Amino acid sequence: MGELSGFNGVKVLCVGDVMYDLYWSGETKGLSPEAPVPNVYPESMWDNARPGGIGNVVSNVLSLGGQAACVTYTGEDLFAQPLVDMMESQGCNVDYMVQLPDRPTTTKIRIMDGPYHHCRVNFEREDDLAEQQMSDMFEQYARALREFEPDVIYFADYDKGLLTPRFLTCAISAASALDIPTIADPKLAHPWDFQGVTVYKPNVNRLADTLDRALNTESDLEWAADEICKRIVPEHILITRGSFGMSLFEPQKRGVHHIPGKTVKVWELSGAGDTVGAVLSLCVASGMDMRRAAEIANAAGSLVVQKAGTSTVTQAELLEAIEVGQPDSS
């Protein structure tokens, strides 16, 4: 596997909001007599389920040969234990997952008929955790640093309350003290609370919303990178741009590297950022040059959007994608 063999055994501590993705799939038979909506007859309530949110990052780390532990919370409800059991069965260290009695397990139930997505039902809360809850979560994070001894830490914020400003300040500081690289995927609630992170990885659309400006050109992206540096001073900025690829900014080197997107048939966009984050974490932890890491992560993102739902990639699939369509590294 060459450069990808460095992924084997790398320890990634995944920190962020976990979700339970349920797909109720069945045949559509006419319309409901109660409203003009289709009747769908799911074959099973539980069989077609997978971890989402930070759980999808975990799944990708494991499918690519790494080791993963997860700092997150669930509720105390019917979705909590199936989610924890599923992640543990995949090989995730779930010792640092906490049940919070007054929060729901973030759950997305998608009602499907084959490829047709009829409806999504969300169970979630978006407010920040209470102070005591945040302290309890940081306790688990600190324990994970001691016991799991990660090679890299990946923070993924899905605006479900875990990554509060105080939690992030303490967590990134603790990682820096141990010289552990950190990667952050920010969302809208707390985009500027990742001070000191090694790699800041925003999605271009959310970044445009945060900065209240369209980011359509390379000049726009360079302006956005300057704005990021004014606020949090990361070592690297990787702006993911969907079908347009990625843009890597290295402020300390004054370097800019635009990686073009790949032309592929897109099946499903959900979870692509998680795959990119997992691959980037493994690349960084294995000591890969940042430009090469971004190119490989870009190839991984183009792979996963060709699959249905929140999916994973393997080393073999990623190697084939790299060999068949080698990204331009000029």
ABEGO torsion letter per residue (X at the ends): XEAAAAABGBBBBBBEBBBBBBBBBBBBBEBBAABBBBBBBBABAAABBBBBEAAAAAAAAAAAGBBBBBBBBBBBBAAAAAAAAAAAAAGBBAAABBBBAABBBBBBBBBBBEABBABBBBBBBABBBBAAAAAAAAAAAAAAAAAAGBABBBBBBAGAGABBAAAAAAAAAAAAAAGBBBBBBBBAABAAAABGBABBBBBAAAAAAAAGBBBABAAAAAAAAAAAAAAAGBABBBBBAEAAEBBBBBAAAGBBBBBBBBBBBBABABGAAAAAAAAAAAAAAAGBBAAAAAAAAAAAAAAAAABBEBBBBBAAAAAAAAAABBBBAX
